[in-house]
Amino acid sequence: MTYKKYEDDFKRKIVNLYLSGHSVADLSNTHKISTTAIYSWIKTYGKTESTKHQTNLEISKENERLKKEVSILKQAMTILTSK
């Protein structure tokens, strides 16, 4: 049996797909990778990628909140300067 060596970036991509909701079986079939390998990658990279994913979600939420705040402040400035 031959073993294929995958690059770390590819492994992380697969783990990110798993963390975003894809099943291991689906990823295995789509990318022709054994489920054992995918579970191993999830164990190795999952915590790191999950933390990155969570951080990105938090940053996105903060960004949206700040955009709304800026919009409100712009409206307030328009109202105050028009008087």
N, CA, C and O atoms as a MOPAC input file, in Angstrom:
PM7 MOZYME 1SCF
protein

 N      0.84100 1    -1.16800 1     0.00000 1
 C      0.00000 1     0.00000 1     0.00000 1
 C      0.89500 1     1.24300 1     0.00000 1
 O      1.84900 1     1.33400 1     0.77300 1
 N      0.57900 1     2.17700 1    -0.86000 1
 C      1.36300 1     3.40800 1    -0.91900 1
 C      0.66400 1     4.49300 1    -0.11100 1
 O     -0.56400 1     4.54000 1    -0.02500 1
 N      1.45700 1     5.33900 1     0.46200 1
 C      0.93100 1     6.44800 1     1.24000 1
 C      1.23800 1     7.73800 1     0.51900 1
 O      2.34400 1     7.94000 1     0.01700 1
 N      0.24700 1     8.60800 1     0.47400 1
 C      0.43900 1     9.88800 1    -0.17700 1
 C      0.73300 1    10.93700 1     0.88700 1
 O      0.07500 1    10.98700 1     1.92600 1
 N      1.70800 1    11.75300 1     0.62100 1
 C      2.08700 1    12.84100 1     1.53500 1
 C      1.33500 1    14.09600 1     1.11400 1
 O      1.42500 1    14.53200 1    -0.03400 1
 N      0.59800 1    14.66800 1     2.04600 1
 C     -0.16100 1    15.87800 1     1.76400 1
 C      0.52200 1    17.06900 1     2.43200 1
 O      1.10400 1    16.93800 1     3.50900 1
 N      0.44700 1    18.21500 1     1.79200 1
 C      1.01000 1    19.44600 1     2.34000 1
 C      0.15800 1    19.91700 1     3.52500 1
 O     -1.04300 1    19.65400 1     3.57800 1
 N      0.78600 1    20.60600 1     4.46300 1
 C      0.06500 1    21.11500 1     5.63100 1
 C     -1.07900 1    22.05000 1     5.24100 1
 O     -2.14600 1    22.01300 1     5.85300 1
 N     -0.86000 1    22.88000 1     4.23300 1
 C     -1.92200 1    23.80100 1     3.79500 1
 C     -3.16300 1    23.04200 1     3.34100 1
 O     -4.28800 1    23.44500 1     3.63500 1
 N     -2.95100 1    21.94300 1     2.62500 1
 C     -4.06900 1    21.13000 1     2.15200 1
 C     -4.79700 1    20.49800 1     3.34200 1
 O     -6.02700 1    20.47700 1     3.38800 1
 N     -4.02700 1    19.98800 1     4.29500 1
 C     -4.62600 1    19.37200 1     5.48100 1
 C     -5.47600 1    20.39400 1     6.23800 1
 O     -6.58800 1    20.09200 1     6.67000 1
 N     -4.94200 1    21.59400 1     6.39200 1
 C     -5.67300 1    22.64800 1     7.09600 1
 C     -6.94400 1    23.04100 1     6.33300 1
 O     -7.96900 1    23.35100 1     6.94100 1
 N     -6.86800 1    23.02500 1     5.00900 1
 C     -8.04200 1    23.33700 1     4.18700 1
 C     -9.14500 1    22.30800 1     4.44500 1
 O    -10.31300 1    22.66500 1     4.60300 1
 N     -8.76800 1    21.04000 1     4.48500 1
 C     -9.73700 1    19.97500 1     4.73500 1
 C    -10.33500 1    20.12700 1     6.13400 1
 O    -11.54500 1    19.98400 1     6.30800 1
 N     -9.49700 1    20.41500 1     7.12900 1
 C     -9.98300 1    20.61100 1     8.49800 1
 C    -10.93600 1    21.80100 1     8.55500 1
 O    -11.96400 1    21.73500 1     9.22800 1
 N    -10.61100 1    22.87800 1     7.86400 1
 C    -11.49900 1    24.04500 1     7.83200 1
 C    -12.83800 1    23.70600 1     7.19100 1
 O    -13.88200 1    24.17200 1     7.64700 1
 N    -12.81400 1    22.90000 1     6.13900 1
 C    -14.06700 1    22.47200 1     5.51200 1
 C    -14.89600 1    21.65300 1     6.50100 1
 O    -16.11400 1    21.81000 1     6.58800 1
 N    -14.22100 1    20.78100 1     7.24200 1
 C    -14.90500 1    19.98600 1     8.26000 1
 C    -15.51700 1    20.89900 1     9.32700 1
 O    -16.67200 1    20.72100 1     9.71600 1
 N    -14.74300 1    21.86600 1     9.79200 1
 C    -15.22500 1    22.78000 1    10.83300 1
 C    -16.36800 1    23.66300 1    10.34800 1
 O    -17.17300 1    24.13900 1    11.14800 1
 N    -16.43800 1    23.87900 1     9.03500 1
 C    -17.51900 1    24.70800 1     8.50100 1
 C    -18.76900 1    23.89300 1     8.17900 1
 O    -19.74000 1    24.43100 1     7.64600 1
 N    -18.75000 1    22.59100 1     8.50300 1
 C    -19.98000 1    21.81700 1     8.39000 1
 C    -19.96700 1    20.62400 1     7.45600 1
 O    -20.94100 1    19.87000 1     7.42300 1
 N    -18.90800 1    20.42500 1     6.69900 1
 C    -18.84700 1    19.26700 1     5.80900 1
 C    -18.57600 1    18.00400 1     6.62200 1
 O    -17.83500 1    18.03700 1     7.60500 1
 N    -19.17400 1    16.90300 1     6.21000 1
 C    -18.94700 1    15.64900 1     6.92700 1
 C    -17.62500 1    15.02400 1     6.49100 1
 O    -17.12300 1    15.28500 1     5.39700 1
 N    -17.07500 1    14.19500 1     7.37200 1
 C    -15.82500 1    13.50300 1     7.05400 1
 C    -16.03500 1    12.59200 1     5.85000 1
 O    -15.16900 1    12.50200 1     4.98100 1
 N    -17.17700 1    11.92000 1     5.79600 1
 C    -17.45700 1    11.02100 1     4.67500 1
 C    -17.49600 1    11.78300 1     3.35700 1
 O    -16.95000 1    11.32600 1     2.35300 1
 N    -18.14300 1    12.94400 1     3.36400 1
 C    -18.22200 1    13.77500 1     2.16300 1
 C    -16.83100 1    14.22500 1     1.72400 1
 O    -16.49300 1    14.14200 1     0.54300 1
 N    -16.02900 1    14.69900 1     2.66900 1
 C    -14.67000 1    15.14100 1     2.34500 1
 C    -13.82600 1    13.98600 1     1.83300 1
 O    -13.03000 1    14.15000 1     0.90800 1
 N    -14.00300 1    12.82400 1     2.43600 1
 C    -13.25800 1    11.63900 1     2.02000 1
 C    -13.58700 1    11.26200 1     0.58100 1
 O    -12.69100 1    10.97800 1    -0.21400 1
 N    -14.86100 1    11.25900 1     0.25400 1
 C    -15.28200 1    10.90600 1    -1.10500 1
 C    -14.88100 1    11.96100 1    -2.12700 1
 O    -14.41100 1    11.63100 1    -3.21600 1
 N    -15.06500 1    13.21300 1    -1.78000 1
 C    -14.77500 1    14.30600 1    -2.70500 1
 C    -13.29600 1    14.41200 1    -3.03500 1
 O    -12.91900 1    14.61000 1    -4.19000 1
 N    -12.45300 1    14.27900 1    -2.00200 1
 C    -11.01700 1    14.50400 1    -2.18600 1
 C    -10.19700 1    13.21900 1    -2.25400 1
 O     -8.97000 1    13.25900 1    -2.34200 1
 N    -10.88900 1    12.07700 1    -2.21200 1
 C    -10.22300 1    10.76400 1    -2.29700 1
 C     -9.15400 1    10.60500 1    -1.20900 1
 O     -8.01100 1    10.24200 1    -1.48400 1
 N     -9.56300 1    10.88900 1     0.03300 1
 C     -8.68700 1    10.78000 1     1.19200 1
 C     -9.35700 1     9.82400 1     2.16900 1
 O    -10.58200 1     9.81900 1     2.29000 1
 N     -8.57100 1     9.02500 1     2.86000 1
 C     -9.15600 1     8.09800 1     3.82500 1
 C     -9.74600 1     8.86800 1     5.00400 1
 O     -9.24800 1     9.92600 1     5.38800 1
 N    -10.81000 1     8.31500 1     5.56400 1
 C    -11.42600 1     8.95800 1     6.72300 1
 C    -10.46000 1     8.96300 1     7.90500 1
 O    -10.46800 1     9.89200 1     8.71300 1
 N     -9.63200 1     7.93000 1     8.00500 1
 C     -8.64000 1     7.86500 1     9.08200 1
 C     -7.68900 1     9.04800 1     9.01300 1
 O     -7.36800 1     9.65600 1    10.03400 1
 N     -7.24000 1     9.37400 1     7.80600 1
 C     -6.33100 1    10.51200 1     7.63000 1
 C     -7.02800 1    11.80800 1     8.03600 1
 O     -6.43800 1    12.64800 1     8.71600 1
 N     -8.27600 1    11.96900 1     7.62200 1
 C     -9.01100 1    13.19700 1     7.94000 1
 C     -9.20000 1    13.33600 1     9.44900 1
 O     -8.99900 1    14.41600 1    10.00600 1
 N     -9.58800 1    12.24100 1    10.11000 1
 C     -9.74500 1    12.30100 1    11.56500 1
 C     -8.42200 1    12.63700 1    12.24900 1
 O     -8.39700 1    13.36500 1    13.24100 1
 N     -7.34500 1    12.11300 1    11.72600 1
 C     -6.02100 1    12.41900 1    12.26800 1
 C     -5.69900 1    13.90400 1    12.11400 1
 O     -5.17800 1    14.52900 1    13.03700 1
 N     -6.00900 1    14.46200 1    10.95400 1
 C     -5.76000 1    15.88500 1    10.70200 1
 C     -6.62300 1    16.75200 1    11.61800 1
 O     -6.17200 1    17.77800 1    12.12700 1
 N     -7.86700 1    16.32500 1    11.82000 1
 C     -8.76200 1    17.07400 1    12.70600 1
 C     -8.18500 1    17.09000 1    14.11900 1
 O     -8.20800 1    18.11600 1    14.80000 1
 N     -7.67100 1    15.95100 1    14.54700 1
 C     -7.06200 1    15.86400 1    15.87300 1
 C     -5.83200 1    16.76100 1    15.95800 1
 O     -5.61300 1    17.42300 1    16.97200 1
 N     -5.03500 1    16.78300 1    14.90100 1
 C     -3.80100 1    17.56500 1    14.89000 1
 C     -4.05900 1    19.05200 1    14.72500 1
 O     -3.51700 1    19.86300 1    15.47600 1
 N     -4.88200 1    19.41900 1    13.75000 1
 C     -5.06300 1    20.82500 1    13.39000 1
 C     -6.37700 1    21.42600 1    13.87900 1
 O     -6.54200 1    22.64600 1    13.86700 1
 N     -7.29500 1    20.59500 1    14.30200 1
 C     -8.64100 1    21.05800 1    14.62700 1
 C     -8.70700 1    22.14300 1    15.67100 1
 O     -9.43500 1    23.12200 1    15.50500 1
 N     -7.95900 1    21.98600 1    16.74700 1
 C     -8.01100 1    22.97800 1    17.82000 1
 C     -7.48200 1    24.32200 1    17.34200 1
 O     -8.07400 1    25.36600 1    17.61400 1
 N     -6.37200 1    24.28700 1    16.63500 1
 C     -5.77700 1    25.52000 1    16.11500 1
 C     -6.71100 1    26.18400 1    15.11700 1
 O     -6.97200 1    27.38400 1    15.20600 1
 N     -7.21400 1    25.40600 1    14.17100 1
 C     -8.08900 1    25.95800 1    13.13800 1
 C     -9.41400 1    26.41100 1    13.73500 1
 O     -9.97900 1    27.41900 1    13.30800 1
 N     -9.90800 1    25.67200 1    14.71800 1
 C    -11.15700 1    26.05900 1    15.36300 1
 C    -10.99400 1    27.39700 1    16.07400 1
 O    -11.88500 1    28.24500 1    16.03500 1
 N     -9.85600 1    27.57600 1    16.72000 1
 C     -9.57100 1    28.84400 1    17.39300 1
 C     -9.48100 1    29.97200 1    16.38000 1
 O    -10.01300 1    31.05800 1    16.61100 1
 N     -8.81100 1    29.72500 1    15.25800 1
 C     -8.71300 1    30.73800 1    14.20200 1
 C    -10.09800 1    31.07100 1    13.66500 1
 O    -10.43400 1    32.23700 1    13.45800 1
 N    -10.89500 1    30.03200 1    13.44300 1
 C    -12.24800 1    30.21300 1    12.91400 1
 C    -13.07600 1    31.05300 1    13.89000 1
 O    -13.77900 1    31.97700 1    13.48000 1
 N    -12.99000 1    30.73000 1    15.17900 1
 C    -13.73100 1    31.47100 1    16.19700 1
 C    -13.26900 1    32.92200 1    16.24500 1
 O    -14.08600 1    33.83700 1    16.35100 1
 N    -11.96000 1    33.12900 1    16.16700 1
 C    -11.41300 1    34.48300 1    16.17900 1
 C    -11.91000 1    35.27300 1    14.97800 1
 O    -12.27600 1    36.44100 1    15.11000 1
 N    -11.92600 1    34.64600 1    13.81400 1
 C    -12.42900 1    35.31500 1    12.60900 1
 C    -13.90000 1    35.69000 1    12.75800 1
 O    -14.30900 1    36.77300 1    12.33900 1
 N    -14.69100 1    34.80600 1    13.34800 1
 C    -16.10900 1    35.11300 1    13.56800 1
 C    -16.26400 1    36.30300 1    14.50900 1
 O    -17.09000 1    37.18600 1    14.27800 1
 N    -15.46600 1    36.31600 1    15.56700 1
 C    -15.53700 1    37.42200 1    16.51800 1
 C    -15.13100 1    38.73700 1    15.85700 1
 O    -15.75900 1    39.77000 1    16.08800 1
 N    -14.09500 1    38.69800 1    15.04400 1
 C    -13.64300 1    39.89900 1    14.34000 1
 C    -14.71800 1    40.38300 1    13.37500 1
 O    -14.95900 1    41.58500 1    13.26500 1
 N    -15.36400 1    39.45700 1    12.67700 1
 C    -16.43100 1    39.83200 1    11.74000 1
 C    -17.59900 1    40.49300 1    12.47000 1
 O    -18.14400 1    41.49200 1    12.00100 1
 N    -17.97600 1    39.93500 1    13.61300 1
 C    -19.07000 1    40.52200 1    14.39400 1
 C    -18.69600 1    41.91600 1    14.88200 1
 O    -19.50300 1    42.84300 1    14.81600 1
 N    -17.47400 1    42.05800 1    15.36900 1
 C    -17.00700 1    43.36800 1    15.83900 1
 C    -16.98500 1    44.36700 1    14.69300 1
 O    -17.35700 1    45.52700 1    14.87300 1
 N    -16.55200 1    43.92800 1    13.52100 1
 C    -16.51200 1    44.78500 1    12.34100 1
 C    -17.91500 1    45.27600 1    11.98500 1
 O    -18.10400 1    46.46000 1    11.70400 1
 N    -18.88700 1    44.38400 1    11.99600 1
 C    -20.27300 1    44.77000 1    11.69700 1
 C    -20.79700 1    45.76700 1    12.72400 1
 O    -21.46400 1    46.74000 1    12.37000 1
 N    -20.49200 1    45.52100 1    13.99900 1
 C    -20.93500 1    46.42800 1    15.06000 1
 C    -20.33900 1    47.82000 1    14.85400 1
 O    -21.03200 1    48.82800 1    14.99500 1
 N    -19.05600 1    47.86500 1    14.52000 1
 C    -18.39200 1    49.15200 1    14.31300 1
 C    -18.92700 1    49.87900 1    13.08000 1
 O    -19.04600 1    51.10400 1    13.08600 1
 N    -19.24800 1    49.13700 1    12.03100 1
 C    -19.83100 1    49.76100 1    10.83900 1
 C    -21.16900 1    50.41700 1    11.17500 1
 O    -21.45600 1    51.52700 1    10.72700 1
 N    -21.98400 1    49.71800 1    11.96800 1
 C    -23.27400 1    50.28300 1    12.37500 1
 C    -23.06500 1    51.53500 1    13.22000 1
 O    -23.76700 1    52.53400 1    13.06100 1
 N    -22.09000 1    51.46300 1    14.11800 1
 C    -21.80100 1    52.61200 1    14.97700 1
 C    -21.34900 1    53.81600 1    14.15300 1
 O    -21.77800 1    54.94100 1    14.41200 1
 N    -20.49400 1    53.59000 1    13.17500 1
 C    -20.03000 1    54.67100 1    12.30300 1
 C    -21.20500 1    55.26800 1    11.53500 1
 O    -21.30200 1    56.48700 1    11.39100 1
 N    -22.08500 1    54.42000 1    11.04800 1
 C    -23.25500 1    54.89100 1    10.31200 1
 C    -24.13400 1    55.78000 1    11.19300 1
 O    -24.60400 1    56.83100 1    10.75800 1
 N    -24.34500 1    55.34800 1    12.42200 1
 C    -25.15900 1    56.13800 1    13.35600 1
 C    -24.49100 1    57.47800 1    13.63800 1
 O    -25.15600 1    58.51300 1    13.65800 1
 N    -23.19200 1    57.46200 1    13.85300 1
 C    -22.46700 1    58.70600 1    14.12900 1
 C    -22.49300 1    59.65100 1    12.93200 1
 O    -22.59800 1    60.86600 1    13.10300 1
 N    -22.39900 1    59.10300 1    11.72600 1
 C    -22.48100 1    59.94700 1    10.52600 1
 C    -23.85200 1    60.60600 1    10.43200 1
 O    -23.96000 1    61.78900 1    10.10900 1
 N    -24.89700 1    59.83400 1    10.71500 1
 C    -26.25200 1    60.38800 1    10.69000 1
 C    -26.40500 1    61.48300 1    11.73800 1
 O    -27.01500 1    62.52000 1    11.47600 1
 N    -25.85200 1    61.25200 1    12.92000 1
 C    -25.92900 1    62.24800 1    13.99000 1
 C    -25.19200 1    63.52100 1    13.59000 1
 O    -25.67100 1    64.62600 1    13.84700 1
 N    -24.02800 1    63.36900 1    12.96300 1
 C    -23.27400 1    64.54300 1    12.51600 1
 C    -24.05400 1    65.32800 1    11.47700 1
 O    -24.07000 1    66.55900 1    11.50500 1
 N    -24.69700 1    64.62800 1    10.56700 1
 C    -25.49100 1    65.28000 1     9.52800 1
 C    -26.62800 1    66.07700 1    10.15600 1
 O    -26.89100 1    67.21400 1     9.76500 1
 N    -27.28900 1    65.47900 1    11.12000 1
 C    -28.40100 1    66.15400 1    11.79200 1
 C    -27.90000 1    67.36600 1    12.56800 1
 O    -28.50600 1    68.43600 1    12.50600 1
 N    -26.81300 1    67.21100 1    13.28800 1
 C    -26.29000 1    68.30200 1    14.11700 1
 C    -25.72000 1    69.44800 1    13.28900 1
 O    -25.83100 1    70.60800 1    13.68600 1
 N    -25.11300 1    69.14300 1    12.15000 1
 C    -24.52500 1    70.20500 1    11.32600 1
 C    -25.56500 1    70.91300 1    10.47000 1
 O    -25.31000 1    72.01500 1     9.98400 1
 N    -26.72000 1    70.31000 1    10.27500 1
 C    -27.74700 1    70.94700 1     9.44900 1
 C    -28.56900 1    71.95800 1    10.23700 1
 O    -29.33600 1    72.71600 1     9.64400 1
 N    -28.42900 1    71.98900 1    11.53800 1
 C    -29.20900 1    72.93700 1    12.36800 1
 C    -28.51500 1    74.24900 1    12.49700 1
 O    -29.02600 1    75.15500 1    13.15500 1

